Amino acid sequence: MRNLKRKDSTLKFKIEVINMKPHDNYKKSAITIDLLFLITMIFGMINAYIADPVLHKGLGEIYKNKDLITSGAFLMLFMSIGIVGIAIVFVPIIRKHNEIISTIYLNARILECILLIVGVTISFILLDMSNDYVKTGTIQGISANPIIDYAIKIRYTAYQLAMLILGIASILLCYSLFKTKLIPNILSIWGMIGYSFLIASAILDLCGIIDTVNGNGILLYIPGGLWEFFGIPALLIIKGFNTDKLIELKKQTTFQINWRLT
């Protein structure tokens, strides 16, 4: 019996040590999330408003601007990877509050990444098509215009679906941050409002009611965009997460594990 109790005590001690994390690591996580938010935001904007408009001008223009399209496609690819990176760093933090939300958030951002990569793939396909079009005027005997129209439509739809998923996942993230008070409540509420506008923009754009690229629909991006570009980065650089709340969540997690073992 004595040996068994010693083993239990040793096991509890190890779990408590594993669950302890220095303040410096929280700061590193905050800075990593901050940088990924900024990088993915900048890469996305460059691609959306500099490279993407060329795709709508026909295969001839795509061929003339192939370096720009290629650069935009790679920026979108890096953005897609960065999106998953944000989730990977965030998940261990919010899991302590709600494991279901953390799992949904990670899977949603992976799905968002996949949809964006669909757009990247189509960009490279259009580049290949532009080469054939410039040489022959047709693509394997088929008129180019219908093909490019359908390709761009699929790409655009995939992007809007990605924004819809981003909005839903990020509202859950902001709700978790609100409940745990890891960031000021006003910032969490700002995020939930901003991503609600993003969801609305995606739905309305998919239904053909607004245009979020060339029309006034872009205004719906502003609240969430400002949160990602200024709100959350400024907080994480200057202050970081509320480490007292993080440690409190850590202790709660450790207590629950120890209680189950006894």
C-alpha positions in Angstrom: 0.0 0.0 0.0 2.8 2.4 0.9 4.5 1.8 -2.5 1.2 2.4 -4.3 0.7 5.7 -2.5 4.3 6.8 -3.4 3.6 6.0 -7.1 0.4 8.0 -7.0 2.2 10.9 -5.4 5.0 10.7 -8.0 2.5 10.6 -10.8 0.6 13.7 -9.5 3.9 15.6 -9.1 4.9 14.9 -12.7 1.5 16.1 -14.0 1.8 19.3 -12.0 5.3 19.9 -13.4 4.1 19.3 -17.0 1.2 21.7 -16.5 3.5 24.6 -15.2 4.6 27.0 -17.9 6.9 30.0 -17.4 5.6 33.5 -18.1 8.2 33.9 -20.8 6.6 31.1 -22.8 3.2 32.9 -22.7 4.9 36.0 -24.0 6.5 34.0 -26.8 3.1 32.6 -27.7 1.6 36.1 -27.7 4.3 37.5 -29.9 4.1 34.5 -32.3 0.3 34.9 -32.6 0.8 38.7 -33.1 3.3 38.2 -35.9 1.2 35.6 -37.7 -1.9 37.8 -37.6 0.1 40.7 -39.1 1.8 38.6 -41.8 -1.3 36.7 -42.9 -3.3 40.0 -43.0 -0.6 41.8 -45.1 -0.1 38.8 -47.5 -3.9 38.4 -48.0 -4.4 42.1 -48.7 -1.5 42.2 -51.2 -2.9 39.2 -53.1 -6.5 40.3 -52.9 -6.1 43.9 -54.1 -3.0 43.8 -56.3 -2.6 40.3 -57.8 -6.2 39.0 -57.9 -7.8 41.9 -60.0 -5.5 40.8 -62.9 -7.2 37.4 -63.0 -10.5 39.1 -64.1 -8.8 40.7 -67.1 -8.4 37.6 -69.3 -5.7 35.1 -70.0 -3.7 37.6 -72.1 -3.3 39.9 -69.1 -2.6 37.0 -66.8 0.3 36.0 -69.1 1.6 39.5 -69.2 1.5 39.7 -65.4 2.6 36.1 -64.7 5.2 37.2 -62.2 2.6 39.2 -60.2 0.2 36.3 -60.3 2.8 33.9 -59.2 3.9 36.1 -56.3 0.3 36.6 -55.3 -0.3 32.8 -55.3 2.7 32.1 -53.1 1.7 34.9 -50.7 -1.7 33.2 -50.4 0.0 29.9 -49.9 2.1 31.3 -47.1 -1.0 33.0 -45.7 -2.8 29.6 -45.6 0.1 28.0 -43.7 0.2 31.0 -41.3 -3.5 30.6 -40.6 -3.0 27.1 -39.3 0.0 28.4 -37.3 -2.3 30.8 -35.5 -4.6 28.0 -34.5 -1.7 25.7 -33.4 -0.4 28.4 -31.0 -3.9 29.4 -29.8 -5.3 26.0 -29.2 -3.2 25.0 -26.1 -4.2 28.3 -24.5 -8.0 28.2 -25.1 -8.2 24.4 -24.5 -7.9 25.0 -20.8 -11.2 26.8 -20.9 -13.1 24.7 -23.5 -11.7 21.7 -25.3 -14.6 21.6 -27.7 -14.1 25.2 -28.9 -10.4 24.6 -29.2 -11.0 21.5 -31.4 -13.6 23.3 -33.6 -11.3 26.3 -34.0 -8.3 24.2 -35.1 -10.3 22.1 -37.5 -12.1 25.2 -38.9 -8.8 26.9 -39.6 -7.4 23.8 -41.3 -10.5 23.7 -43.5 -10.1 27.5 -44.2 -6.5 26.7 -45.2 -7.6 24.0 -47.6 -10.2 26.3 -49.3 -7.5 29.0 -49.7 -5.1 26.5 -51.2 -7.8 25.6 -53.8 -7.6 29.2 -54.9 -3.8 29.0 -55.0 -4.1 25.9 -57.2 -6.5 27.6 -59.6 -4.1 30.6 -59.9 -1.3 28.3 -61.1 -3.7 26.5 -63.4 -4.7 29.8 -65.0 -1.1 30.6 -65.5 -0.6 27.4 -67.5 -3.8 28.1 -69.4 -2.5 31.6 -70.2 0.6 30.2 -71.8 -1.4 27.9 -74.1 -3.8 30.7 -74.9 -1.1 33.1 -75.9 0.4 30.5 -78.2 -2.7 29.1 -79.8 -5.7 31.3 -78.9 -7.5 28.3 -77.5 -6.9 25.7 -74.8 -6.9 22.2 -76.3 -9.4 23.3 -78.9 -11.8 24.8 -76.3 -12.6 28.5 -76.1 -10.8 30.1 -73.2 -13.4 32.5 -71.9 -15.9 30.0 -70.4 -13.1 28.1 -68.7 -11.5 31.1 -67.1 -14.9 32.4 -65.9 -15.7 29.1 -64.2 -12.2 28.8 -62.7 -12.4 32.3 -61.2 -15.9 31.7 -59.9 -14.8 28.5 -58.2 -11.8 30.3 -56.8 -13.9 33.2 -55.5 -16.5 30.9 -54.0 -13.8 28.9 -52.2 -12.4 32.2 -50.8 -15.8 33.4 -49.5 -16.5 30.0 -47.9 -13.1 30.3 -46.2 -14.1 33.8 -44.9 -17.4 32.3 -43.6 -15.5 29.6 -41.8 -13.0 32.1 -40.4 -15.8 34.2 -39.1 -17.6 31.4 -37.3 -14.3 30.0 -35.8 -13.1 33.4 -34.7 -16.3 34.2 -32.9 -15.9 31.1 -30.9 -12.3 32.1 -30.2 -13.3 35.6 -29.1 -16.1 34.1 -26.9 -13.5 31.8 -25.2 -11.2 34.8 -24.7 -14.1 36.7 -23.3 -15.0 34.0 -20.8 -11.4 33.5 -19.6 -10.6 37.2 -19.6 -7.2 36.5 -21.2 -7.6 39.8 -23.0 -9.8 42.8 -22.1 -13.5 42.1 -22.6 -13.9 45.2 -24.8 -11.4 43.6 -27.2 -13.2 40.3 -27.2 -16.5 42.0 -27.9 -14.9 44.0 -30.7 -13.6 40.7 -32.2 -17.1 39.1 -32.0 -18.7 42.1 -33.7 -16.0 42.3 -36.4 -16.3 38.6 -37.3 -20.1 38.8 -37.3 -19.7 41.4 -40.1 -17.3 39.1 -41.9 -19.8 36.3 -41.8 -22.5 38.7 -43.1 -20.1 39.8 -45.9 -19.4 36.2 -47.0 -23.1 35.2 -47.1 -24.2 38.4 -48.9 -21.4 38.1 -51.4 -22.2 34.4 -52.1 -25.8 35.4 -52.7 -24.8 38.1 -55.1 -26.2 41.0 -53.0 -22.9 42.8 -52.4 -19.3 42.8 -53.9 -16.6 42.6 -51.3 -13.8 43.1 -53.8 -14.9 45.9 -56.1 -17.9 47.3 -54.3 -19.0 48.8 -51.0 -19.1 45.3 -49.5 -15.4 45.8 -48.5 -16.7 48.1 -45.7 -17.9 45.0 -43.8 -14.2 43.8 -43.6 -13.1 46.9 -41.7 -14.2 46.0 -38.1 -12.6 42.5 -38.2 -9.6 43.8 -40.2 -8.9 46.5 -37.7 -9.1 43.9 -34.8 -6.6 41.6 -36.6 -4.3 44.4 -37.8 -4.3 46.8 -34.8 -6.4 45.6 -31.9 -5.1 42.2 -30.9 -1.5 42.8 -32.2 -1.1 46.0 -30.2 -2.3 44.3 -27.0 -0.1 41.2 -27.5 3.0 43.3 -28.2 2.5 45.8 -25.3 0.9 43.6 -22.6 0.5 40.0 -23.8 -2.1 37.7 -22.4 -3.4 38.0 -18.8 -0.9 35.6 -17.3 -2.7 35.5 -14.0 -5.7 34.1 -15.7 -3.6 31.6 -17.6 -1.9 30.3 -14.5 -5.4 30.1 -12.8 -6.6 28.0 -15.7 -3.5 25.8 -15.5 -4.1 25.2 -11.8 -7.7 24.2 -12.5 -6.6 21.8 -15.2 -4.0 20.2 -12.9 -6.5 19.9 -10.0 -9.0 18.2 -12.3 -6.4 15.6 -13.5 -5.2 15.0 -9.9 -8.8 14.6 -8.6 -9.5 11.9 -11.3 -6.3 10.0 -10.3 -7.2 9.9 -6.6 
